[in-house]
């Protein structure tokens, strides 16, 4: 390779590296978009689902192996929640027959606040203080 070709190759590499660096810097100068999340805590006790038809079908497919069916059923429930946009964040098992799943999903702009089952209404907004159960 002669000297002229070598210089041309080095210059081409420098120019392309500068162009890539400039493009990357331009992309990173955009302000980051902050995502808001909503969270769900979902507790599953073995006694709550062992009589459900879905669990019985999974237990039958597991040939009566309750340990395998337990895991398969929990995966089945998490797959269902994932279809609603929920993502598993953490799992805690405080007792042998109780599993607690902590989930989150992106909250879309303009989406109404989530309802808490049995609470009778949406969560309080940031300007409202949650009521304590004894304050009636």
C-alpha positions in Angstrom: 0.0 0.0 0.0 1.5 3.3 -1.0 1.8 6.3 1.2 -1.1 8.2 -0.6 -3.5 5.3 -0.1 -2.5 5.0 3.5 -3.2 8.7 4.2 -6.5 8.5 2.4 -7.5 5.5 4.5 -6.6 7.3 7.8 -8.4 10.5 6.8 -11.5 8.5 5.8 -11.5 6.7 9.2 -11.1 10.0 11.1 -13.9 11.7 9.1 -16.3 8.8 9.7 -15.4 8.7 13.4 -16.1 12.4 13.7 -19.4 12.1 11.9 -20.5 9.2 14.1 -19.4 11.1 17.3 -21.3 14.2 16.2 -24.4 12.2 15.5 -24.2 10.4 18.8 -23.7 13.8 20.6 -26.8 15.2 18.8 -28.9 12.3 19.9 -27.8 12.4 23.5 -28.5 16.2 23.7 -32.3 15.5 23.7 -33.8 15.7 27.2 -34.6 12.3 28.6 -38.3 11.5 28.6 -39.4 10.6 32.1 -41.8 7.7 32.4 -44.4 7.4 35.1 -45.3 4.0 36.4 -48.2 2.6 38.3 -47.7 -0.3 40.7 -49.6 -3.4 41.8 -49.0 -5.7 44.7 -50.6 -9.1 44.0 -50.7 -11.8 46.7 -51.4 -15.5 45.8 -52.1 -18.0 48.5 -52.1 -21.6 47.6 -55.6 -22.1 49.2 -57.0 -19.3 47.0 -56.3 -21.0 43.7 -56.1 -24.8 44.3 -59.8 -25.2 43.5 -59.8 -23.1 40.4 -60.4 -24.9 37.1 -57.4 -23.4 35.4 -55.1 -24.7 38.2 -56.8 -28.1 38.0 -56.1 -28.3 34.3 -52.4 -27.3 34.8 -52.1 -29.9 37.6 -53.5 -32.6 35.3 -50.9 -31.6 32.6 -48.2 -31.8 35.3 -49.4 -35.4 36.1 -50.3 -34.5 39.6 -47.0 -32.9 40.5 -48.1 -30.0 42.7 -44.7 -28.4 42.9 -44.5 -28.1 39.1 -48.1 -27.2 38.7 -47.7 -24.4 41.3 -44.9 -22.8 39.3 -46.7 -23.3 36.0 -49.9 -21.7 37.4 -48.1 -18.7 38.7 -46.4 -18.3 35.3 -49.9 -18.5 33.7 -51.1 -15.7 35.9 -48.1 -13.5 35.2 -48.5 -14.1 31.5 -52.1 -12.9 31.8 -51.0 -9.8 33.7 -48.2 -9.1 31.2 -50.8 -8.9 28.4 -52.3 -6.0 30.4 -48.8 -4.4 30.4 -47.7 -5.4 33.9 -44.0 -6.2 34.4 -42.8 -8.3 37.3 -40.4 -6.3 39.6 -40.0 -8.6 42.6 -41.3 -11.8 44.2 -41.5 -12.3 48.0 -42.5 -15.5 49.7 -43.2 -14.6 53.4 -44.8 -18.0 54.0 -44.7 -21.4 52.3 -48.2 -21.1 51.0 -48.1 -17.3 50.1 -46.4 -15.6 47.2 -46.4 -11.8 46.8 -45.7 -10.3 43.3 -44.7 -6.7 42.9 -45.6 -5.4 39.4 -45.3 -2.2 37.5 -46.4 -0.8 34.2 -46.0 2.4 32.3 -48.7 4.9 33.0 -49.8 6.6 29.8 -50.5 10.4 29.7 -54.1 11.1 30.5 -54.7 7.7 31.9 -57.1 7.7 34.9 -55.7 6.6 38.3 -55.9 2.9 39.1 -58.6 1.6 41.3 -57.8 -0.4 44.4 -60.1 -3.4 44.6 -62.6 -2.9 47.5 -61.5 0.7 48.2 -64.6 2.2 46.6 -62.7 4.7 44.5 -59.5 5.8 42.8 -56.3 6.5 44.6 -56.0 10.0 46.0 -54.1 12.5 43.8 -50.9 14.2 44.9 -52.8 17.1 46.3 -55.1 14.9 48.4 -54.1 13.2 51.6 -55.1 9.5 51.9 -57.7 8.9 54.6 -56.8 6.8 57.5 -59.4 4.0 58.2 -60.1 5.3 61.7 -60.9 8.8 60.3 -64.5 8.4 59.2 
